[in-house]
Amino acid sequence: METAVAFVALVAASLAGCSAVWGFQGLELAGDASMSGDATRDGKAPPDVTPEDVSAHDGTGPVDASLDALDASAPDAPRDAPLCDPASVDAKLVFITSMATGSTGVLGKTNLCEQAASASGLGARRFVAWVSTNKPASARFIDASAGPYRRPDNQPVASSLSEMVMGDADLMNPIDIALDCKQPVMLPSPAGCVSVVRPVWTGTLENGMPDFNCQDWTQDSGGSAMVGNADQRDRTLWTQSCTTACNAEAYLYCIEY
């Protein structure tokens, strides 16, 4: 009887040991299956993470040289602005004054065009304002075939004075650039001139002949003068746009001769 009991106990212990082993293996298998499910959830195995990967993502890793090259060629990379150098323009210059003046300042003791040129280091070059007195503005130039004419920013205006004054074509570009290569500030449109924000005293028709000119630029009230529109390249409107009162303010065209 005792022998039978001992045998039963031995068998029970063996079965318990097998259950424990199988239970442990089942846990391992379940864990593997769980990990396998996580790894293949999106159909891809998770990449191995290395210290190099971490350093590359936290900003401490080596910089890819190809990215540097791409950044350097990006369209928003800073570019050097073009230099404003009127003295290097290989043509006769034509520009607008950067400061407006009253009508009586047009023929003042100091030639405003020469003054502007001297202040910009162009004192050796001669300029005259495009204005008519009792003589036409075109008569102030010796050679009507001289040219070509360009603005201080090196943009073309006309191939010659005769083309600019008596040609059938419009100007290549408006004369709205001063010697600093910038447009002068906009002014309120003078009386009688609609949407003319950069008016220019000319007293001159499109053919270069005189028109109203505040009595040879001596009258600052009670008279009128022809005004050009600096924002226009139209062969007429650049010099003959509208007539306004002599108490207005306007710019001047300066042309090298």
Secondary structure, 3 states (H helix, E strand, C coil): CHHHHHHHHHHHHHHHHHHHHHHHHHHHHHHHHHHHHHHCCCCCCCCCCCHHHHHHHCCCCCCCHHHHHHHHCCCCCCCCCCCCCHHHCCCEEEEECCCCEEHHHCCCCCCHHHHHHHHCCCCCCCEEECCCCCCCHHHHCCCCCCCCEECCCCCEEECCHHHHHHCCCCCCCCCCCCCCCCCCCCCCCCCCCCCCCCEEECCECCCCCECCEHHHHCCCCCCEEEEEECCCCCCCCCCCCEEEECCCEEECEEEEC
